[in-house]
Structure formats: structure tokens, C-alpha cells
Amino acid sequence: MVKTSQGARRAAGLAGAVAVIGLLTACGGNDAAGGPRTVSGTAAPATDGATTASASPTDTATDIGSTTDTATPSAHSATPAATGTTDAAVVSSSRCHTFELRASVGRNDPGAGQENFPIVLTNKSGRTCTVRGYPGAAFLDASGKQLGPDPKRSPATPGTVRLAPGKSAWAGLSFANPEISGAHSATPESLLVTPPDERDPLKVKWKGGAVPVSGNESSVKLIPFSPGTGA
């Protein structure tokens, strides 16, 4: 009975030792297998982490935060700029340009020793535009040389004249009759007319006779544009 109990105890101990060895072997197998899984598992989160750390801010900046926040102020910032640009463009584009106009000189309306001619600008374009202020004016001889000094502007308050297609505005050009005033005179070949705020002039055949070019009472005066032809 004693031997049997000892044998049983040995058998139980041996079985326990085998179980322990088996357990240790299994744990070692798990560590060995867990090593690659740990590396693989670590690498995957690191990749995901890198993607998250890299892509997430990128996605946030692109899709959510920066683009929205940046684009919104940018859009708001651009709006006033665009509005300012648009306003400036509207102001600039509303002005009648030389190529949109036709110039002519109306009939003389003399009085009290003065010769008074209307300089007429007619809108030949297909849009409504504006003229404001005084024209530039210069008498030219046949060679294109200016006769006399530049005209003087009369003290008047200029207004803006809107010209629909086909409509006209006129500015007054006046001077003392040189036969009466005794000023030195010449007969121009043409009158050079420059619309307000433009650089390119229009040339008009002058049919108004002699004009003062020097001496007393030789000033030529201009009044600003008004609607119509001055007739």
C-alpha cells in the first residue's frame, strides 16, 4: 500500500512536471509567435499611427479645418477686394472711350462779339457710357501744328452726362471775334478734340473761320459737357 501510494505520488509528480514543461513550452511558443505578431502588430499601428498623424492633420487641414477656415476668410477677404475691383472696373468701364465716340462741331451761335460753337460727342457704341467735365481742344493748321494756346476752362461745375447709344453731349467753345477784338488770327484746318479722361483725340474738320491765336482777347474758353447737341 505504501509503495502504491509512493508510485502514485511519483506518477502524479511526473505528470505535473510534464504539464509544467508543456505549459512552459506553450508559453515559449506564444512568445515566439507573439514576437512577430508584436512587431507586426506594432508596425501596423505605427503605420496607422503615422497615417493618422500624417493623414489626419492633412485631412483636417484639407477637408475640415484649414480649407474651410482659410477658404472662408479668404473668400471673405476676396469679396471686398473683388467688390472694390468690380467697383473700379464699373467706374472705368462706364466712361466713354474715344473709340466709342464721334466728334463734331455744331453751328455757331454768335452774340455780343463772341463766337460760340458746341463741341459735340456722340455715342456710337452699343452701350451706355458717361462723359464728365471738359474736352481737350486744340486748333491745328494743315501741317498738324497747333495754332494758339490751349483753351481755358470756364469756372463751372462739371456734371456727369450719361449717353445711351446714339445720344450726344456738348461742351461750349467760345472766343472773341478776332475782327472785333483785334487779336492775331489764323484759320485752322481742323480741331483736335480729346474726350474727358482719355488720351486719344478725335480730329474734326474746322469750318468756323478765323480764330484768335495771339495778342489781346486771344483766349479761347471751354464750358463743361451738357446733354444734347447744343443746337
C-alpha positions as CSV (number, residue, x, y, z in Angstrom):
1,M,0.0,0.0,0.0
2,V,2.8,2.3,0.8
3,K,4.6,1.5,-2.4
4,T,1.5,2.1,-4.4
5,S,0.9,5.5,-2.7
6,Q,4.5,6.5,-3.4
7,G,4.2,5.3,-7.0
8,A,1.0,7.2,-7.4
9,R,2.6,10.3,-6.0
10,R,5.6,9.9,-8.3
11,A,3.3,9.4,-11.2
12,A,1.3,12.4,-10.2
13,G,4.5,14.4,-9.8
14,L,5.8,13.3,-13.1
15,A,2.6,14.2,-14.7
16,G,2.7,17.6,-13.1
17,A,6.3,18.1,-14.3
18,V,5.2,17.2,-17.8
19,A,2.3,19.5,-17.5
20,V,4.6,22.3,-16.3
21,I,7.1,21.6,-19.1
22,G,4.2,21.6,-21.6
23,L,3.0,24.8,-20.2
24,L,6.4,26.4,-20.4
25,T,6.8,25.1,-23.9
26,A,3.4,26.6,-24.8
27,C,4.3,29.9,-23.2
28,G,7.6,30.0,-25.1
29,G,5.7,29.2,-28.3
30,N,3.4,32.1,-27.6
31,D,6.3,34.4,-27.0
32,A,8.0,33.3,-30.2
33,A,4.8,33.6,-32.1
34,G,3.9,36.8,-30.3
35,G,7.3,38.3,-31.2
36,P,6.4,38.6,-34.9
37,R,2.9,39.5,-34.1
38,T,4.1,42.1,-31.7
39,V,6.4,43.6,-34.4
40,S,3.7,43.2,-37.0
41,G,1.2,44.4,-34.6
42,T,3.4,47.3,-33.6
43,A,4.2,48.1,-37.2
44,A,0.6,48.2,-38.2
45,P,-0.4,50.7,-35.5
46,A,2.8,52.7,-36.2
47,T,1.8,52.8,-39.9
48,D,-1.8,53.6,-38.9
49,G,-0.5,56.0,-36.4
50,A,1.8,57.6,-38.9
51,T,-1.1,57.6,-41.4
52,T,-3.3,59.1,-38.7
53,A,-0.7,61.5,-37.5
54,S,0.2,62.5,-41.1
55,A,-3.0,62.0,-42.9
56,S,-5.3,63.1,-40.1
57,P,-3.9,66.6,-39.9
58,T,-3.6,66.7,-43.7
59,D,-7.2,65.6,-44.0
60,T,-8.2,68.0,-41.2
61,A,-6.3,70.9,-42.9
62,T,-7.6,70.0,-46.4
63,D,-11.2,69.0,-45.7
64,I,-12.2,70.4,-42.4
65,G,-10.1,73.0,-40.8
66,S,-7.7,74.9,-42.8
67,T,-9.5,74.8,-46.1
68,T,-12.8,75.7,-44.6
69,D,-11.4,78.2,-42.2
70,T,-8.7,79.5,-44.6
71,A,-11.0,79.4,-47.6
72,T,-13.8,81.2,-45.7
73,P,-11.7,84.2,-44.6
74,S,-10.0,84.1,-48.0
75,A,-13.4,84.2,-49.6
76,H,-14.5,86.9,-47.3
77,S,-11.2,88.7,-47.9
78,A,-11.6,88.3,-51.6
79,T,-15.1,89.5,-51.6
80,P,-14.3,93.1,-50.7
81,A,-11.3,93.0,-53.0
82,A,-13.5,91.7,-55.7
83,T,-16.1,94.3,-54.9
84,G,-13.5,97.0,-55.0
85,T,-12.2,95.7,-58.2
86,T,-15.6,95.4,-59.6
87,D,-16.5,98.9,-58.5
88,A,-13.3,100.3,-60.0
89,A,-14.0,98.3,-63.2
90,V,-17.5,99.6,-63.3
91,V,-16.3,103.2,-62.9
92,S,-13.7,102.7,-65.5
93,S,-15.9,100.9,-67.9
94,S,-18.8,103.4,-67.6
95,R,-16.6,106.1,-69.1
96,C,-17.0,106.8,-72.8
97,H,-13.8,105.9,-74.5
98,T,-12.5,107.7,-77.6
99,F,-13.2,104.8,-79.9
100,E,-16.8,104.7,-78.8
101,L,-17.4,108.4,-79.7
102,R,-17.8,110.5,-82.8
103,A,-16.9,114.2,-82.6
104,S,-18.4,117.1,-84.5
105,V,-18.6,120.9,-84.2
106,G,-22.1,122.3,-84.2
107,R,-23.4,125.5,-85.7
108,N,-22.0,128.8,-84.4
109,D,-24.3,130.9,-82.2
110,P,-22.6,134.3,-82.1
111,G,-23.5,137.1,-79.7
112,A,-22.0,140.3,-78.3
113,G,-18.8,139.9,-80.3
114,Q,-18.4,136.3,-79.2
115,E,-18.3,133.2,-81.4
116,N,-19.9,130.2,-79.7
117,F,-19.5,126.7,-81.0
118,P,-20.7,123.4,-79.5
119,I,-18.2,120.6,-79.5
120,V,-20.4,117.5,-79.8
121,L,-19.6,114.0,-78.8
122,T,-22.0,111.3,-79.9
123,N,-22.0,107.7,-78.5
124,K,-21.6,105.4,-81.5
125,S,-21.2,102.3,-79.4
126,G,-23.8,99.8,-78.3
127,R,-23.6,100.5,-74.6
128,T,-24.5,103.4,-72.4
129,C,-21.4,105.3,-71.2
130,T,-20.7,108.6,-69.5
131,V,-18.7,111.8,-70.1
132,R,-17.9,114.3,-67.4
133,G,-16.1,117.6,-67.4
134,Y,-14.3,119.3,-70.2
135,P,-12.9,118.2,-73.5
136,G,-9.4,118.8,-74.6
137,A,-9.3,121.1,-77.7
138,A,-6.6,122.4,-80.0
139,F,-6.7,124.1,-83.3
140,L,-4.4,122.7,-85.9
141,D,-3.1,124.0,-89.2
142,A,-2.7,121.9,-92.4
143,S,0.6,120.5,-91.2
144,G,-0.8,119.4,-87.8
145,K,0.8,122.2,-85.8
146,Q,-1.2,123.7,-83.0
147,L,-2.4,127.3,-83.5
148,G,-2.6,129.4,-80.4
149,P,-2.5,128.4,-76.8
150,D,-4.7,125.7,-75.1
151,P,-8.2,126.8,-74.4
152,K,-9.0,127.9,-70.8
153,R,-11.7,126.2,-68.7
154,S,-14.6,128.4,-67.5
155,P,-15.4,128.4,-63.8
156,A,-18.4,126.0,-63.9
157,T,-19.4,122.9,-62.0
158,P,-19.0,119.8,-64.2
159,G,-21.7,117.2,-64.2
160,T,-21.8,113.6,-65.4
161,V,-23.7,113.1,-68.6
162,R,-25.0,109.6,-69.4
163,L,-25.0,108.7,-73.1
164,A,-27.2,106.0,-74.4
165,P,-26.2,104.6,-77.8
166,G,-26.8,107.3,-80.4
167,K,-27.1,110.1,-77.8
168,S,-24.9,113.2,-77.6
169,A,-23.3,115.7,-75.2
170,W,-21.9,119.1,-76.0
171,A,-19.3,121.4,-74.5
172,G,-19.1,125.0,-75.4
173,L,-16.1,126.6,-77.2
174,S,-16.1,130.3,-77.4
175,F,-13.8,133.2,-78.3
176,A,-14.0,136.8,-79.2
177,N,-14.3,137.5,-82.8
178,P,-10.8,138.5,-83.9
179,E,-12.1,141.1,-86.4
180,I,-13.7,142.9,-83.5
181,S,-11.1,142.2,-80.8
182,G,-8.1,142.9,-83.0
183,A,-6.3,139.7,-81.9
184,H,-4.0,138.0,-84.3
185,S,-5.8,135.3,-86.1
186,A,-5.4,132.2,-88.2
187,T,-7.8,129.8,-89.9
188,P,-7.4,126.3,-88.7
189,E,-7.6,123.2,-90.8
190,S,-9.0,121.1,-88.0
191,L,-10.0,120.9,-84.4
192,L,-8.5,118.2,-82.2
193,V,-11.0,117.0,-79.6
194,T,-10.0,114.7,-76.7
195,P,-12.8,113.2,-74.7
196,P,-12.6,113.6,-70.9
197,D,-10.1,111.4,-69.2
198,E,-9.0,110.0,-72.5
199,R,-5.6,110.3,-74.3
200,D,-6.6,109.5,-77.8
201,P,-8.1,112.5,-79.7
202,L,-10.6,112.9,-82.5
203,K,-9.9,115.2,-85.4
204,V,-12.8,117.3,-86.7
205,K,-12.7,119.4,-89.9
206,W,-12.9,123.1,-88.8
207,K,-15.4,125.2,-90.8
208,G,-15.8,128.1,-88.3
209,G,-13.4,130.5,-90.0
210,A,-10.6,132.5,-88.3
211,V,-9.8,132.1,-84.6
212,P,-7.6,134.2,-82.4
213,V,-4.1,132.8,-81.9
214,S,-2.2,135.6,-80.1
215,G,-2.5,139.1,-78.7
216,N,-5.2,140.7,-76.7
217,E,-8.5,138.8,-76.4
218,S,-7.0,135.7,-77.9
219,S,-8.2,133.4,-75.2
220,V,-10.5,130.5,-76.2
221,K,-12.8,129.2,-73.4
222,L,-14.5,125.9,-72.8
223,I,-17.5,125.1,-70.7
224,P,-18.2,121.5,-69.5
225,F,-20.4,119.0,-71.1
226,S,-24.2,119.1,-71.0
227,P,-26.7,116.7,-72.5
228,G,-27.8,117.2,-76.1
229,T,-26.1,118.8,-79.2
230,G,-26.2,122.4,-78.1
231,A,-28.3,123.3,-81.2
